[in-house]
Amino acid sequence: MTGHRPPSAPRGRPRAARGVSLIEALVAFAVLGFGMLGVVGLQSTLRYNADIAKQRSEAVRIAEEALEDWRTFSVLQPTPGHAFAYAAIASAPQANVAGYTTNTAYRRTGTVVESVPPGQKTLVVDVEWTDRSGATQSVRLSSLVAGVAPELAATLVAPSTGVPSRRPLGRHSAIPLQARDFGNGQSGFLPPQPGVAWLFDNLSGMFRVCGTAVLNNAVLQLADLVCNNAQNNMLLGGYVRYATNNALPQPGDLSDLNANGPDFALPGISIVQTAPVAFAGAHNCVVSQINAATFRSYYCGVPIDMAQTPPRWSGSIRFGAPLAIAANAADASVNRYRVCRYAFVPASYLNVTDALQNQNFVIILAGDGVNAYTCPAGVTATHQP
């Protein structure tokens, strides 16, 4: 019987083709090691940058805090009862400051530069620190602060010309409210002077002096005006109060302001135009009759030089006859008067380019015959001797 021989087993692969050699394993571990080193380096760099970012954020907060501390002034000059004044804003030497969100020590320096002329201050805060690598890092913030009383912050909404963005009746703010709008870009106003009318330009507020026979603003028409004078004028006006009792008035106190008696003649008001823009033209100042509020309003048309850009004038207000004005600050005459200015401007106007309103004054006795009186407390300055 012939037996069946099983097939022979397949011949195996060469021994060299089986498994992984030691060299291949070492190469793989080397490649993996280099990759791990790169990951470790990347992680270290990310952590360092995160630290710097956090420290810089804290430094910015410290600088902003210093700027805001400077901005917390409540008055312009040091005043009892007020913690901080604008005048006290000054440079600060370098000082150490601890961070709230980091364990880093910071060094803060403040620099304040006053503008020329004074009126605003430039604030610069530098904050520096040493990072964990030993390198010095720093941030700088700067800002401006204006020397404006906080209670006047609403003035920030006004344009730099001082003209309100919403003009009364759609006209220049210098035009009196009772002026009659003619509907052609012009308005007419009757100052307290018979036979005279002022023709205003609604946009610029400048006016020409005209003649008229009309005595009531409410019925004034453009056809009623005879305007042969082409000279342009700016309005300068305000109020004059009287306080001729022995006791001097205090700001805002009307108890000793009176209007009766022979002493209260209409004050003579004139404009003296001076350099740098002294235009040779005739001014026109008129004063209203007295009213129940014990004051008189006055209106001055000041000729302006149209050759200037923008048109302007310079000069000052003077009071005179029929009131007898004190000769000087020491004059104590009982029959003379002293003029005090409430308007917050110098006694002389320089390069005026827009109308001036609320240039207000109070007239007091010059003295009691022995002692010369001075202007009430809070008044800017004596207008004239």
Residue pairs with C-beta under 8 A, 6 or more apart in sequence:
48 131
48 132
48 133
51 131
51 132
52 131
52 137
54 101
54 102
55 99
55 102
55 104
55 129
55 131
55 137
56 137
56 139
57 101
58 99
58 100
58 101
58 102
58 104
58 106
59 99
59 106
59 127
59 128
59 129
59 137
59 138
59 139
60 127
60 139
60 141
61 100
62 97
62 99
62 106
62 108
62 127
63 108
63 125
63 126
63 127
63 139
63 140
63 141
64 141
66 92
66 108
66 110
66 125
67 123
67 125
67 141
67 143
70 89
70 110
70 112
70 123
70 145
71 145
72 83
72 84
73 84
73 85
73 86
73 88
73 89
73 150
74 82
74 83
74 84
74 85
74 150
75 82
75 85
75 86
75 149
75 150
76 85
76 86
76 87
76 147
76 149
77 85
77 86
77 87
78 85
78 87
78 88
79 85
86 145
86 147
89 112
89 121
89 123
89 145
90 112
91 110
91 111
91 112
92 108
92 109
92 110
93 109
94 107
94 108
94 109
95 107
95 108
95 109
96 105
96 106
96 107
96 108
97 105
97 106
97 107
97 108
97 127
98 105
98 106
99 105
99 106
104 129
104 130
104 131
105 129
105 130
106 127
106 128
106 129
107 127
107 128
107 129
108 125
108 126
108 127
109 125
109 126
109 127
110 123
110 124
110 125
110 126
111 123
111 124
111 125
111 126
112 121
112 122
112 123
112 124
113 121
113 122
113 124
114 121
115 121
115 122
118 147
119 146
119 147
120 144
120 145
120 146
120 147
121 144
121 145
121 147
122 142
122 143
122 144
123 142
123 143
123 144
123 145
124 140
124 141
124 142
125 140
125 141
125 142
126 138
126 139
126 140
127 138
127 139
127 140
128 136
128 137
128 138
128 139
129 136
129 137
129 138
130 136
130 137
131 137
148 155
148 156
157 165
158 164
158 165
159 165
161 354
162 354
163 172
163 173
163 354
164 173
167 173
168 175
168 177
169 175
169 177
169 181
170 202
171 179
171 181
171 187
171 200
171 202
171 205
172 200
172 201
172 202
172 203
172 204
172 205
172 355
173 205
173 355
173 357
174 200
174 205
174 234
174 235
174 354
174 355
174 357
175 187
175 189
175 200
175 202
175 205
176 189
178 189
178 217
179 187
179 188
179 189
179 198
179 200
179 217
180 187
180 188
180 189
180 217
180 218
180 220
180 221
181 187
181 202
182 188
182 221
182 222
184 222
185 201
185 202
185 203
186 199
186 200
186 201
186 202
186 222
187 199
187 200
187 202
188 197
188 198
188 199
188 200
188 210
188 212
188 217
188 220
188 221
188 222
188 224
188 225
189 197
189 198
189 200
189 207
189 217
190 196
190 197
190 198
190 212
190 214
190 215
190 216
190 217
190 220
191 197
191 198
191 284
191 286
191 299
192 286
192 287
192 288
192 289
192 297
192 299
193 284
193 286
194 215
195 211
195 212
195 213
196 209
196 210
196 211
196 212
196 284
196 286
197 209
197 210
197 211
197 212
197 214
197 220
197 224
197 225
198 207
198 208
198 209
198 210
198 233
198 301
199 207
199 208
199 210
199 225
199 227
200 206
200 207
201 207
205 234
205 235
205 354
205 355
206 232
206 233
206 234
206 304
206 311
207 232
207 233
207 235
207 301
208 227
208 229
208 230
208 231
208 232
208 233
209 227
209 229
209 231
209 233
209 284
209 301
210 225
210 226
210 227
210 228
210 229
211 225
211 226
211 227
211 228
212 220
212 224
212 225
212 226
213 224
214 220
214 221
214 224
231 281
231 303
232 303
232 304
232 306
232 311
233 284
233 301
233 302
233 303
233 304
234 301
234 302
234 304
234 311
234 313
234 352
234 354
234 355
234 356
235 299
235 300
235 301
235 302
235 355
235 356
235 357
236 271
236 299
236 300
236 301
236 302
236 317
236 355
236 356
236 359
237 297
237 298
237 299
237 300
237 356
237 357
237 358
237 359
238 297
238 298
238 343
238 357
238 358
238 359
238 360
238 361
239 295
239 296
239 297
239 298
239 358
239 360
239 361
240 267
240 287
240 295
240 296
240 297
240 298
240 360
240 361
240 362
240 363
241 257
241 294
241 295
241 360
241 361
241 362
241 363
242 257
242 258
242 259
242 263
242 264
242 294
242 295
242 362
242 363
243 249
243 256
243 257
243 258
243 362
243 363
243 364
243 376
244 258
244 263
244 264
244 337
244 363
244 364
244 365
245 256
245 258
246 365
246 368
247 256
248 256
248 364
248 373
248 374
248 376
249 255
249 256
249 257
249 362
249 364
249 376
250 376
250 377
250 378
251 376
251 377
251 378
251 379
254 294
257 294
257 295
257 362
258 294
259 290
259 294
264 290
265 322
265 323
266 287
266 289
266 296
266 322
267 287
267 296
267 298
267 319
267 320
267 322
267 323
267 363
268 319
268 320
268 321
268 322
268 323
269 285
269 287
269 298
269 300
269 317
269 318
269 319
269 320
270 283
270 285
270 317
270 318
270 320
271 283
271 285
271 300
271 302
271 315
271 316
271 317
271 318
272 315
272 316
272 318
273 279
273 281
273 283
273 302
273 303
273 313
273 314
273 315
274 314
274 315
274 316
274 348
275 314
276 314
276 350
276 351
277 305
277 308
277 312
277 313
277 314
277 351
278 313
278 314
278 315
279 303
279 304
279 305
279 313
280 303
281 303
281 304
282 303
283 300
283 301
283 302
283 303
284 300
284 301
285 298
285 299
285 300
285 301
286 298
286 299
286 300
287 296
287 297
287 298
287 299
288 296
288 297
288 298
288 299
289 296
290 296
300 317
302 313
302 315
302 352
303 313
304 311
304 312
304 313
305 311
305 312
305 313
310 353
311 353
312 351
312 352
312 353
313 349
313 352
314 348
314 349
314 350
314 351
314 352
315 348
315 349
316 347
316 348
316 349
317 359
317 383
318 384
319 325
319 339
319 361
319 363
319 383
319 384
323 337
323 363
324 333
324 335
324 336
324 337
325 336
325 337
325 338
325 339
325 384
325 385
326 333
326 336
326 337
326 338
326 366
326 367
326 372
326 385
327 336
327 385
328 385
329 372
329 374
329 382
329 385
330 372
331 338
331 366
331 367
331 372
331 385
332 366
332 367
332 368
332 369
332 370
332 371
332 372
332 373
333 366
333 367
333 369
334 365
334 366
334 367
334 368
334 369
336 365
336 366
337 363
337 364
337 365
337 366
338 363
338 364
338 365
338 366
338 373
338 374
338 375
338 382
339 361
339 362
339 363
339 382
339 383
339 384
340 361
340 362
340 363
340 364
340 375
340 376
340 379
340 381
340 382
340 383
341 347
341 359
341 360
341 361
341 375
341 379
341 380
341 381
341 382
341 383
342 360
342 361
342 362
342 379
342 380
343 358
343 359
343 360
343 361
343 380
344 380
345 356
345 359
345 380
347 381
347 383
347 384
349 356
361 383
362 375
362 376
362 379
364 373
364 375
364 376
365 373
366 372
366 373
367 373
374 382
375 381
375 382
